[in-house]
Amino acid sequence: MKIYEMTYSEIETSKDIRPDEVLDAFYNRITDVEDKVKAFISIYERRENPKTKPKIIAVKDNILVEGKKTTCASKILESFIAPYDATVVGKLKENGFYIVGKTNMDEFAMGSSTENSAFFPTHNPWSISRVPGGSSGGSAAAVAAGEVPLALGSDTGGSIRQPAAFCGVVGFKPTYGLISRYGLVAFGSSLDQIGGFARSVEDVAKLSNIIAGKEDLDSTSLNNSVEDFTRLLKRPIKGLKIAIPREFMSNALDKGIKDQIEKTIYKVEDEGAVVEEVSMKMMDYATAIYYIIAPAEASSNLSRYDGVRYGLSKSDPSLKHQYMKTRDAGFGPEVKRRIMIGTFTLSAGYYEAYFEKAQRARTKLIKEFNDVFSKYDYIVGPTTPTVAFKIGEKVENPLQMYLQDIYTIPANLAGIPAISVPIGIVDGLPVGLQIMGKRFKDAEVLNLAYAVEQMVNFDYTGGMKKLDEGLGDEDEK
């Protein structure tokens, strides 16, 4: 097995790999495939060979790395240099990680395909004519293509789990507040959460151990009551109770994905877990709730980009017109759309009718989750309604694009841990199973994900092989 095909844990424990070989493997891999994948906005120049084995990682370009560009894939921040490290980046550096670059994303994390980047779209290694998902599509594609064994992303409504499913890797969103958001460029402050991508459940658990912990500079940061994300990985799942919302298994779900999920559920039941169908009626309202709350928070957070303090500036004698010119030139269509929606729902005449009502509905959704978790250990279902779609297929239809997150949004609204783990292939493309758990029960979520991973034995190198064999563009032949 080539080094770039190995997991983080395999590289870490191997006694036969020299430090310089690790850097050679991943930098050469980036050179070989990056023109096809386009996962990175910035690739950092290779430093001198380290004395100890480096831990390779990529970071989404909305997470600050001191002295390096942080663009959020937006023209308004195209030349912005981060003045300090995000808390998670500081923790990575303290633990000997080697950051190779910043990954592409949907602008300000607004999108589900990484086509909303101001610079270029990223391609899915399994089929380069298809999207990698979003908004953390660059991080997911980099891991799937073998350019890095680990990557950081951010998840506001599914932006880690959805691209993980499309790219056939593991994507984990921990409980809201367990990982500091200090140094993460804000989109939706009550929804955003940093998390990891990897080619094994064990690897995302280890990465979470490193980056988790309370941070006084983040008012939403909580004490890490999980202790150790890896502590339950190999626990038997016999006797655990699992709920499947029937709303997740409706006609909106692709039949091939539904079949793969049902096959996996049978395997879980064979291991002694109890699986039952439940009804969660508020799930049908989750997308509507999200697309009121998230744009409202975004319109508030993005008001800081005024062309005065930092970022792009379009000068004008009138301060008002300077704001308008800067934002018009700097923000892309999707960001403008969400700012306008958010500003509208927060306006005096519509606040109660939209934003306040959405918050009440969010509370009902959280109560519904709590009711189910009072009887069950987990909620499982699909990560996405379809496999990865073609680049350009949904760009002109925002509503279709928004519905790609229909299964992932509820976990962000509830602030609970959730993971996507690949379980099979449909039409030559990977499929993800989503597992959600109670708040602070992150180790339990990783336990079931690890068990599923062992059962299905998914080939994480599949995307690399298709890329290397020139099969990734088969849709165009």
N, C-alpha and C positions, 0 to 999 in steps of 0.2 A: 504494500500500500504506500502511495506517495504521501509525503508529509502534509501537503495541502488537503488531502482527503481525510486526514485524521481529525478526531475531535480534540478539543482543548485538553480534556483529561488524558487522552492517549499520548499527546505530545508531552504533557506535564510529567507523566509517570515513566516515560520511556528513558532508559539509560543509554541508548545507542545513538541519540540525536545530539549533535553539537549545537551550541547557540547560533553560530553563523549559518548552519544549515537551515534553521527555522526561518531566519530572515531571508535567505536565498530563496527558499521554497515559496514564500508568500509574495515577495516582491517580483519574482519571476512569473508567478501565476497572474499577478495583476497586469504585468506587461503583456502576457500572452492573450488575456481574454477581455481586458477592460474596454477595448475598442468596440467589442460586441455588446457587452453588458451595460456599460456606462453607469456603474453603481456609485462612483465617487465624483463629488464636486472638487475636492482638493485631495491630492496625494502628497504626503510629506516626504521630503528627501530622506533617503536612508542615512542613518547616523552610523558611527563606527560600530564594529561588532561588539556586542555586549559580552561580559565575562560569564554571565549566567544565562540560562535559557530564557529568552524573552517570551512574554505572554502577549500574543498578537490580538489586537482589537481595532475595530472601526467605530466611529462615533457619528451619529446623525447630526446634520449641520444646523440644528437648532439648540445644541448643547455647547456651552462655551469652553474653549480650550485657549488658555492664556497665550497671547502673542500670535494667534492664528485667526484666519478669517472665520467668521460665523455669519453666513448669508441668509439662512432660512430659505434658501433657493428663491430669493426675491431680489429684484433690482434695487429695492430701497435700502438693502443692507449689503449690496454687492462688494463694497470695499471696507466693511466694518471689521475692525480687528478687536478681538475679545480682550478686555483689560484684566480679566482674572479667570481662574478655572471654576467651572461648575463643581459643586460638592462631589458629585459622582466621579468627575474627572480627577479631582484631587485624590480621591480614594484609589482610583486605578493606578495613578502614578506612585502612590505610597506602597502599593502592592506589586510593583515591578512590571506593570503593563506597558506595552509599546504601542502607541496609537499611530496607525499607518496613514490615517486620513479621515476626512469628513464625507459622509455619504449623502447622496441626492435624496430629495424628498418633495412632496407637494408643498407649494409655497406656504410658509407659516403653518405647515401641517394640516392644511385644508384640502382634503381630497382623498380618493380611494384608489389611485392608480399611479401616482408619481408622474402623471402627465401635466400636472399644474406647476411643475418646476419652471422658473423663469429662464432656465438655461438649456435643458434638454430632457427628454423622457428617458427613464431607465427601462431596460429590457429584461424579461424573465429568462433565466438560463435554461429553463425547460423548453421554451419556445420563444425565440427572440422577436417574433412578431406579436407577442402578447405582453401585457402589463405585468409587473411584479406585485401589484397591489400598492396600497398607500395608507397613510402618508409616508411611512418608513420603508418605502420600497427599495431604496438604495441599500439600506442595511440588510434587508432580507435577501436581496439579490447577491450581495457581496458574500454572504455566508453560503448561499446555495451554489454559487459559482466556484467556491473554494478560494476566494481571494482573502478571506479571513476566517478563523474558526469561531469568533465571537463578534457581536456588534451590539451597540446600544441604539435604542429607538425611543420614541415617546408614543403614548397611547391615550388619545382623547375620546375616541369613539370606536376603537378597534384598530388603530393604526400600527400596532405591533402584530396582533393576532391575524388580521386579514391578510397582510402580505406574507406572513409566515405560512398560512394555508396555501396561498397561491404559489409560493416558491418551494414548498416541501421541506420546511425547517421548523424548529420549535420556536415559538414566540410566547413570552410570559409577561403578563401585566400583574404586578403584585398589588396587594391591598393599598388603596389610596392613603398616602401619608407615610408609608414605611420607607420610601426612598425619597430623599430630599429633591425638591424641584428648584432649589437655588442654583441659578446658572442655566436653567432651561428657559428658553424664550417662551413667554406665556401665550397660549391660545385660549383655552377655557380653564380658568384657574380652579374650578371645583371638579374638573374632570381629568386634567392632564396627569399622567403618571409615566415616569421613566421605567423602562424594563429592558430585557435582554433577548437576543437571538442566538441560537446555537444549533449544532447538529446532534444534540442529545439533551434529554431532560436533566440529566446529571449536571451538564455544563451550565444550563441556565440557573440551576439551583446554586451552584458554586459561585457564579457571577453575582447572583442576588445577595449572597452572604457578604461579598466584598463591598458592594455599593449601598447596602441598606444601612439605616441608622438615623437617629434623631439629629436634626440640624437646627440650631437656634435662629439662624438667619432665614429659615422657612417657617412661617407661622402655622402651616398645615402639617408640618413634620411631626410624627408621632414616635414614641418609644418603641423600639423593635421588640415586640413581645413574642415574635416568632422564634427567637434565639438562634435557630439553625435551620435554614431552608432545606438542608439535605438529610435531616435527622430521621425522616420517615420514608425515605425513597424506596427501600426494599421491604417495607412492611406488607404482609399478605393482605389482600383486599377482601378476603372471605368475610361475609356478614355485613359489609358496608352497604348503605342504602343509597340508591341513585335515582334521581327523578329526571324524566324526559318530558319537557313541556310539549303537549300536542300542537301548540301554536308554532313550534319550531319545525315540525314535520309535515307542514301543510303542502298544498300544491305549488307554493312559491319556491319550494326546494327542488333542485334538479334531481331527477330520478336516480341517476348514477351515484350522486352523493348520498342520497337517502339509502340506497342499497349498501354502500360502503359502511355507513354508520350502523345500520342494522346488523351487518356481519360482525362488526366490532363489538356491538352490544351482546351478541350471542357469546362471543369469546369471554367477555367480562362476566357474564352469568355463569359460564362454565367454571370460572375461578371462584365461584361462591358468592359473588356480590348479588344483591337484590335490586332489580331494575323495575321501576313502575312508571306508568304514564300519569302525568298530572296536567291540570289546566292552570295556566297563568295568563289570565285575560289582559292584564296590563301590558304584557309584552307587545300586543298589537299597537299600543300607543307610544312605545318607547322612542321610535324614530321621530315622531311628531314632537314629543317632549324635548328630545335632544336638539332638533333643529330650530327650537326657540331659545333654549338656554345657552347652547354653545355659541351661536352668532351674537347673542347679547353680551356674553362675556368677552368674545373676540372684539366686538366694536369698542368696548371699554379698554381692553388691553392694547389694541393697536392705535389708540388715539395718541400715544406717545411719539409716533413717527410723524413729526411735523416739519422736518427739514431744518430745524433750528439746533437741536441738541446733538444729534448724530445721524449717520446714514446719508442717503441722497438728499440734496438740497437744490431746489429750483427757485432762484431768487426772483423777487418781485417787490416793487415799492410798497405794495399792500401786503400786510402780514397774512390776511385772510386768503389772498390769492396765492401767496407763497405756499401756504398749507395745501391749497387745492391743486396747484401745479405739481408739487412734490408727490402727493399721494396718487394723482392721476398717472404720473410717469412711473412711479415706483411700485404700485400694487398691480397685480394681475387680475383678470376677470373674476375668478372664483373668490379671491379675497375681497374685492369690491362688493361682490354679491352678498357675502356674509356680513360685511360691515353694514350694508344698507338694511338687510333684514334685521340685524341686531339693533341698529339705531331706531328702526321703526317700532320694534316690540318693546323697547325701553322708553319710548316717547310718552309724554304725559297722557295723551288721549287713549293709548292702547296698552299701557303697562298692566293694568288689572286684567284686561281681556286676554292678554297673551302670556306675558312673562310670569305674572303672579299665579295664573291658572296652571301654567306648566310646572311651576315649583310645587304646587299642591298635588298635581298628578305624579310628580317625581316621588313625593312622600308616599303616595299610595303604592307605587311600584316597589319601593324599598320595603314597605310593610308586606307586600305579597312575597317578596324574596324571603323575608324573615319567617313568614308562615310556612313556606315550603321547607326552609332549613330547620325548622323546629321538628320536622319529621324525617328529613333526609340529610345525608352527608354531602351530597353533590347534586348539581344540575348539569346535565350534559346535552349536547346537540351539535348541529353543524356550526362551523365557523363562518362559512360563506354560503350564499344560495346557489352559486355557480362556481365552476372552475375559472381560472384566469381568462379574461376576455381579451380580444385583439386591441392593440393600440389604435386609438381613434374611434373605436366602436361606440363609446358612450359619452364622448367629449361634448357633443351638442345636446345631450339630454341630462341635465343636472339631477333630475329626480331619479332616473335609473341609476346614476352613479351613487346617490345618497343611499339607495336601497341595498347597496353592496354591504353596508354595515348593519343591516337589520338585526343580525344575531349577536353582534358584538357590543352594540351601544348599551344594552341594559346593564352590563357589568360596570361600565363607567358611571352610569347614573346612580348605581347602588354603592359604588366604591369598593367592590369585592374583588378578590383575586380571580384571575381567569387565564387559561393557557390554551394555545392551539398546538396540537401534536399531529403530525401527518399519519394517516392510516391506510392510504392506498392511492390508486391511480384510476382516473376516469378520462377516457379519450386522450391518453398519453400525458395527462397533467395531474399534479398532486391534489389530494383532498385532505382537509384538516378536520379533526374532532375538537370541539371546544369543551373544556371542563371548567366549571365555576364552583366556588366554595364560599363558605362563610367568611366574614371579615376576620382577618388575622389567622385564618386557617390555611395559610399559604403552603405550609409543609404538607398538609393533607392533600391539597390540590396537586402538588408535585408528585405525591405518592401514587395517586390514581393514574396520572399522566405517565409515570415511569412504568407502571404495570401494563398500560396499554401499549407503550412503546416496545416492551419485551414481547408482547403477544403478536403484534403485527409485523415486527422486524422489518420496518420500512428501510429502503435503500436510500440513504441521504446523499449518496454520490450520484444519483440518477441525473440530476441537472448538469453536473460536471461532465458526465459521460456524453450526454446529448450535445453539449457545447463543444466538446473535444472532437466528436465524430461528425460535426457539421450537420447534426440533425435538428438543431434548435430553430432553423428557419423552415421546417418542413411544411408549415401552413402556406408558405409562399410558392411552393413547388407544384 
